[in-house]
Amino acid sequence: MAIEIKQQKQSKLGSFLVIILILAILGWLGWNFLKPIEIFQEPNITDLLPDVSQELIYAELNIGKVFNHSVFQTLTSHIVWPLEIPNLGRENPFQAY
């Protein structure tokens, strides 16, 4: 009579959690150490504009007032829209002359 020793089944949940933990650590390391270095800082709009133009940042635009202004009402269009596209080339380029 042979003595058989049965091995205990290892939990798949434990190995799954270890793999997820290792992937999370590798992802965190990659995110922190392999990200591109920012060479130039994004400029601040208040640094770019001269002091006189600083008030334009906080200006409020009332579109209704602009459209109802008498000068805006007198504006007229001097172009034909949509533009007429001239016929370039032949109707059927594969047709013999």
Backbone torsions as a table, in degrees:
resi	resn	phi	psi	omega
1	MET	NA	123.6	-178.0
2	ALA	-92.0	145.1	177.9
3	ILE	-95.3	119.5	179.5
4	GLU	-104.8	132.0	177.9
5	ILE	-106.6	118.9	179.8
6	LYS	-87.9	131.4	177.0
7	GLN	-80.3	143.6	178.6
8	GLN	-76.2	141.7	178.3
9	LYS	-74.9	130.2	177.1
10	GLN	-81.1	147.0	-178.2
11	SER	-73.3	129.5	176.8
12	LYS	-72.0	-25.5	-179.7
13	LEU	-65.4	-40.0	179.5
14	GLY	-64.8	-45.8	179.4
15	SER	-67.7	-34.0	177.7
16	PHE	-65.1	-41.9	178.6
17	LEU	-66.9	-36.9	177.7
18	VAL	-65.1	-42.1	178.3
19	ILE	-64.0	-42.2	178.4
20	ILE	-64.0	-39.8	179.0
21	LEU	-64.2	-42.7	178.8
22	ILE	-65.1	-42.6	178.4
23	LEU	-64.5	-37.8	178.8
24	ALA	-65.7	-41.2	178.8
25	ILE	-65.8	-43.4	178.4
26	LEU	-64.3	-38.8	177.4
27	GLY	-64.8	-41.7	179.1
28	TRP	-65.0	-43.1	178.4
29	LEU	-63.1	-42.3	178.1
30	GLY	-64.5	-39.3	-179.2
31	TRP	-66.3	-39.8	-176.3
32	ASN	-83.0	-35.8	-171.9
33	PHE	-105.6	-15.7	-177.8
34	LEU	-109.9	6.4	179.2
35	LYS	-74.0	150.0	-178.4
36	PRO	-66.2	147.9	-179.4
37	ILE	-84.3	134.2	179.2
38	GLU	-84.1	111.0	-177.2
39	ILE	-81.2	-46.9	-178.7
40	PHE	-107.8	139.1	175.9
41	GLN	-85.2	149.6	178.0
42	GLU	-70.4	127.6	-176.1
43	PRO	-70.2	148.5	176.7
44	ASN	-88.4	135.2	-175.6
45	ILE	-63.1	-30.7	-179.8
46	THR	-71.5	-23.5	176.7
47	ASP	-79.5	-28.0	-176.8
48	LEU	-80.6	-36.9	-176.4
49	LEU	-81.6	144.9	174.3
50	PRO	-68.4	167.2	-176.3
51	ASP	-60.4	-33.0	-178.8
52	VAL	-66.0	-33.5	-175.6
53	SER	-86.4	-1.6	-178.2
54	GLN	-61.0	-32.2	-178.9
55	GLU	-70.3	-18.1	178.6
56	LEU	-70.4	-23.3	179.5
57	ILE	-64.4	-37.2	-175.3
58	TYR	-101.2	9.1	-179.0
59	ALA	-70.8	143.3	177.3
60	GLU	-106.5	133.8	-178.5
61	LEU	-107.5	122.5	178.5
62	ASN	-101.4	101.2	-175.7
63	ILE	-64.1	-39.6	-180.0
64	GLY	-60.3	-38.9	178.6
65	LYS	-66.1	-38.0	-179.7
66	VAL	-66.8	-47.9	-178.2
67	PHE	-66.1	-30.3	-178.0
68	ASN	-90.5	0.6	-179.6
69	HIS	-71.5	144.9	-175.3
70	SER	-64.5	-35.0	179.7
71	VAL	-69.0	-40.1	178.5
72	PHE	-66.1	-34.9	-180.0
73	GLN	-67.3	-27.5	-178.1
74	THR	-85.2	-6.1	180.0
75	LEU	-68.5	138.7	177.8
76	THR	-127.1	154.8	180.0
77	SER	-87.0	138.0	179.9
78	HIS	-113.1	17.3	178.0
79	ILE	-127.9	160.3	175.4
80	VAL	-97.9	125.4	-178.7
81	TRP	-128.0	133.4	3.2
82	PRO	-75.4	156.1	-178.1
83	LEU	-65.6	142.1	177.2
84	GLU	-82.5	123.8	-178.4
85	ILE	-94.2	122.6	-179.8
86	PRO	-68.8	152.0	179.7
87	ASN	-78.0	111.6	-179.0
88	LEU	-101.1	129.9	176.8
89	GLY	80.4	-170.7	-177.9
90	ARG	-90.9	162.5	178.5
91	GLU	-63.3	-48.6	-179.9
92	ASN	-124.4	101.7	-176.4
93	PRO	-69.7	-14.2	-178.9
94	PHE	-90.7	-7.9	-179.5
95	GLN	-78.8	139.1	-180.0
96	ALA	-68.3	154.8	-179.6
97	TYR	-64.8	NA	NA
